[in-house]
Amino acid sequence: MAFSEKSSGNTVQDRYEERKDREEREAARSILTHGLHVVFKIAVAAVFVMALFYGMRWAYRFGYSVFTTPTVDQAPGRNVEFTVLEGQSLRSVGEELVQNGLTANRAVFVVQAKIYGYEILPGTYTLNSSQTIYEMLRIMSTPPEQ
């Protein structure tokens, strides 16, 4: 028995149209997939650019505050009795300075102490909110008056 187009139920024209429809669907799927890849790449690039921008902005502000030594208050400021305990870390001293309103940023205090090579000595000091971190470091690195 010979193969006949009519016995299979599909004519050549039907098979051609099915193949054409399949190719169109594959082309549409390919375009959609490619479009999604492009959108994803643009989104990743946008996130990267935003992270870079905000990271650079943060780094500039942090560096600026490290080297310009801003004060919390204008002169005359307010005096605060501040005690440094034996063995207290720079980070905890910086945190207490922030809590007492003597500086705005603990990290800037720690970085300045390390850059300038100051060693904080235990004792009680009178610090002022109009002093720079550099001035406070200078005071806390000399033995306190008894």
C-alpha positions as CSV (number, residue, x, y, z in Angstrom):
1,M,0.0,0.0,0.0
2,A,1.3,3.3,-1.1
3,F,1.4,6.3,1.2
4,S,-1.3,8.7,0.2
5,E,-1.7,12.3,1.3
6,K,-5.4,11.8,2.0
7,S,-5.0,8.7,4.1
8,S,-2.8,10.5,6.7
9,G,-5.4,13.2,7.1
10,N,-2.9,15.9,6.3
11,T,-2.5,17.5,3.0
12,V,0.8,19.0,1.9
13,Q,-0.8,22.4,2.3
14,D,-1.8,21.5,5.9
15,R,1.7,20.4,6.8
16,Y,3.1,23.5,5.2
17,E,0.8,25.7,7.2
18,E,1.6,23.8,10.5
19,R,5.3,24.2,9.8
20,K,4.8,27.9,9.0
21,D,2.8,28.4,12.3
22,R,5.4,26.5,14.3
23,E,8.2,28.7,12.8
24,E,6.3,31.9,13.6
25,R,5.7,30.8,17.2
26,E,9.4,30.0,17.5
27,A,10.3,33.3,16.0
28,A,8.0,35.1,18.4
29,R,9.4,33.2,21.4
30,S,12.9,34.0,20.2
31,I,12.1,37.7,20.0
32,L,10.4,37.7,23.4
33,T,13.4,35.8,25.0
34,H,15.9,38.2,23.4
35,G,13.8,41.2,24.6
36,L,13.7,39.9,28.1
37,H,17.5,39.4,28.0
38,V,18.0,42.9,26.9
39,V,15.6,44.3,29.6
40,F,17.4,42.2,32.2
41,K,20.8,43.5,31.1
42,I,19.6,47.1,31.2
43,A,18.2,46.5,34.7
44,V,21.5,45.0,35.9
45,A,23.4,47.9,34.4
46,A,21.1,50.5,36.0
47,V,21.5,48.9,39.4
48,F,25.2,48.8,39.0
49,V,25.3,52.5,38.0
50,M,23.1,53.5,40.9
51,A,25.2,51.5,43.4
52,L,28.4,53.0,41.9
53,F,26.9,56.5,42.1
54,Y,25.6,56.2,45.7
55,G,28.8,54.4,46.8
56,M,30.9,57.2,45.4
57,R,28.7,59.8,47.0
58,W,29.0,58.0,50.4
59,A,32.8,57.7,50.0
60,Y,33.1,61.4,49.1
61,R,31.0,62.5,52.1
62,F,32.9,60.1,54.5
63,G,36.3,61.3,53.2
64,Y,35.2,64.9,53.4
65,S,34.1,64.5,57.0
66,V,37.4,62.7,57.9
67,F,39.6,65.4,56.5
68,T,37.5,68.5,57.3
69,T,36.8,67.6,60.9
70,P,33.3,69.1,61.2
71,T,31.9,70.0,64.7
72,V,28.6,69.2,66.2
73,D,27.8,72.7,67.5
74,Q,29.0,76.2,66.8
75,A,31.1,77.9,69.5
76,P,30.7,78.2,72.4
77,G,29.1,74.7,72.4
78,R,28.5,72.8,75.6
79,N,30.9,71.1,77.9
80,V,30.6,67.4,78.7
81,E,32.5,65.4,81.2
82,F,33.6,62.3,79.3
83,T,35.2,59.2,80.8
84,V,37.4,56.7,79.0
85,L,37.7,53.4,80.8
86,E,40.9,51.2,80.9
87,G,41.0,49.0,77.8
88,Q,38.0,50.7,76.1
89,S,38.2,50.3,72.3
90,L,38.2,53.2,69.9
91,R,34.9,52.0,68.5
92,S,33.2,52.1,71.9
93,V,34.7,55.5,72.7
94,G,33.4,56.8,69.4
95,E,30.0,55.4,70.1
96,E,29.9,57.1,73.5
97,L,31.0,60.4,71.9
98,V,28.0,60.1,69.5
99,Q,25.6,59.3,72.3
100,N,26.9,62.3,74.3
101,G,26.4,64.6,71.3
102,L,30.1,65.3,70.9
103,T,30.5,64.0,67.4
104,A,28.1,62.9,64.6
105,N,30.0,59.8,63.3
106,R,31.7,57.1,65.2
107,A,33.5,55.8,62.1
108,V,35.1,59.2,61.4
109,F,36.4,59.3,65.0
110,V,38.0,55.8,64.6
111,V,39.5,56.6,61.2
112,Q,40.9,59.9,62.4
113,A,42.4,58.3,65.5
114,K,44.1,55.7,63.3
115,I,45.3,58.1,60.6
116,Y,46.8,60.5,63.1
117,G,48.1,57.7,65.3
118,Y,46.5,58.8,68.6
119,E,46.3,56.5,71.6
120,I,43.3,57.2,73.8
121,L,44.3,57.2,77.5
122,P,41.9,56.3,80.3
123,G,40.5,59.1,82.4
124,T,37.9,61.8,82.7
125,Y,38.1,64.7,80.2
126,T,36.1,67.9,79.7
127,L,35.2,68.0,76.0
128,N,33.1,70.5,74.2
129,S,30.6,70.0,71.4
130,S,32.2,72.7,69.4
131,Q,35.5,70.9,69.3
132,T,36.6,69.0,66.2
133,I,37.4,65.3,66.5
134,Y,41.0,66.1,66.0
135,E,41.0,68.4,69.1
136,M,39.2,65.8,71.2
137,L,41.7,63.2,70.1
138,R,44.5,65.5,71.1
139,I,42.9,66.1,74.5
140,M,42.2,62.4,75.2
141,S,45.7,61.3,74.2
142,T,47.3,63.4,77.0
143,P,47.1,62.2,80.6
144,P,44.0,63.8,82.2
145,E,44.4,66.3,85.0
146,Q,43.8,64.7,88.4
